[in-house]
Amino acid sequence: MDHAFIPVRARLIEVAAFLDRVERHGAADDFRCAALRQAAKLLVDGRPERARRVLEALSDPTTEPDEKSTGKAAVGAWQRPDRKKPAAKRK
């Protein structure tokens, strides 16, 4: 506790500051911010294996590969396919 508390406290404040910034800039409805808020609830639910459950909450739960790759890099949170915005059409 003596060695780990201050660095963990700093990371928690960093997450809070990030959420404040995205809310100020109107991006709070972004699926990644929503995923962070949902995952944060797991930190205080009193149940064990928080790290695993947070990782799973932010990860793609599907087991089958997509038929076609979107070519996009990982974004850090899984977005349900029914909530994805259509890709911009290329000219």
N, C-alpha and C positions, 0 to 999 in steps of 0.2 A: 504494500500500500504506500509506504513512504517513498519508494522510488518511481512508482508508476502513476500516481494520482495526477501530478501536475501535467505531464504530457497528454494524458487522456482528457483531462479538463480542457486543455488547449484545443484538442481535436473536436471536442463537443461544441465549444464556442465557435470554431471554424465552420462547422456544419450549420449552426444557428445563423451565423453571419451570411453564409451562402444563401440560405432560404430567405433571409431578409432582403438580400440584393435581388434575387429573382422575382420576389413579390413586388418590390419597388419598380421593377422594369417590366411588369406585366407578363411574366413568364411562369407564374405559379401554377398554371393549368397544364404545363408541359408534363408529359407522362413520366419523365425521369424525376421531376420534383414530387409528383404524386407517389411514385414508387419509394422515394426517400422518406416521405412522411409516413407511409404505411409501414416501412421497415423500422422506422424509429419507434413505433408503438411496441415492437417486439422487445426493445431494450428494457422496458419497464413492466412487462407482463408477469414477471416473477417466475417464469418457466425456464428450465435449463436449456442448454445448447443454443444460446442466442446467436453466436457467430454462424453456426450452420443454418439456422432459420433465417437470419438476415440475408446471407448469401443466396439461399434458395428463393427468398422473396424477390430478389433482384435478378434472378437468373431465368433463362428460357426453360420452361418445364417440358417442352415438347421432346419427343424421342425420335420422330421421323424428320429427315432432312427436307428442306423446301425443294419444290420441283425445280425452281430456278433461283439462283443467287441474285440478290439485289445489288451485289457488289459493294455494299456499304460495310464499313468497319463496325466493330462492336461499339455500342453506345452506353453500356454500363447498366442498363435496366431493360427488362423485357417489356415489349409493348404488344398487347393482345392484337391479333390480326384484324379483328373487327373495329379496332380503334385507330388503326393506321390511316394516315392521310394519304390520298393518292399521290403517287410520284409525279413530279412536274414533267410535262411532255417535252421531249427533246425536239429541237427544230432540225 
